[in-house]
């Protein structure tokens, strides 16, 4: 992915905590499964060029979504972690179907690398 020496912060929080972050920073109401905060964007990105950013995952939502999908919670957690990291390195699924497909393909490749096929 082009970032072999990059640093990453991973925070595992509750639905309540991620809902607060979602409202404060994204102006969205309620909990979500994962939020990425990139550190490679904005006026101070050059201060710590090896710091990718933060990935925040709601353990509550990951557990709930895993149950709904009939999968192990850790597998869903891995999917969310990969999803968050992909956002930090420039992938996006919001702007176009083509970008969403590329992100989904890369996510599948990475899940296979860690032994969890989608």
N, C-alpha and C positions, 0 to 999 in steps of 0.2 A: 504494500500500500504506500510505499515510499517514505516511511517514517521509522526507520529501524531504531533510532536512538531517542524517540519521543517519549515524553512522560504523560501519564494519564491519571486522573483522579476518579475513583469510583465511589459513589455514595449510595448506600442502601438505606432507604427510608420507608416510613409508613405512608399510607394513603393521605393522612392528614398533613404530613410534612410536604409531600410532593404537590398536594393541592395548593398549599400556601406558596410554594415556588412557582407553580403554574400561574397563579393569579398575579403575583408580584412581578414576575419577569416576562410573562407572555400574555398577560391580560386574558387568560382563559380560566373559566370557572371549573372547579372540581379536580379530582385526581386524574392522573394519566399514568401510563406504564413506564415511560422513560422520557427524560429531558436531557439534551446535550447543551453544554455551555462552552462554545469554542473560545480558545485563547489566542488563536492565530488570526483573529479579525479585529478590526478597530485600531484606534490610534496608538495603542500601547503593545501591539502584537510583537514588536521587535525586542521588547524587554526580555522576554523569555522565549526565544524562538523554538526551543525543544519541548515546550509545554503545549500539548494538544488541547487540553481543556478538561472539563468535568462531565462525567456521565452519572446521572442520578436515576436510580431505579427504585420503583415502589415494590417492596417485597409483597405487600398485600395484593396489589394488582397482578403481579407476576404469578403468585400462587392461585388466585382466582381464575386468571386466563388459562393457566396450565390445566386446572380441573375442567374448565369448559371445553378445552381442546383434547382432553384425554391423554395428556402428556405429563412427564415428570416436571416438577417445579424448576429443577436445576436446568433442564433443557430450555424451558421458557426463559429463564434468567439469562442463559447464554445467548439466546436469540435477541433479547433486549439489549444486552451488552454489545453485541456485534452491531445492532441497529444504531445504537448511540455512537459507537466509534466511527461507523461509516459516515454519520452526519459530521463528525469532527474532521474527517479527512476530505469532505467536499461532496459526498453523495447526498442526494435529496430525492424525496418521493412526492413532494407537494406540487412542484411547478409543472411537471409534464409526465405523461404516461411512459415516455421513453426513458426518462430519468428514473422513474419508479421501477421499471423493468430492469435497468442496469443495477440498481441498488438491491433488488430482490435476487438477481443472479449472483452478485458478489456475496451477499449474505449466505446464500446456499453453498457457495464455494467454501466460505470460511467455516460454516457449520460442519461440512464434510471433513475439513482439516482437523477439527477438534473431535471428530468421531461421532457427530450427531447429525445425521442426514435429516433434511426437512421432509 
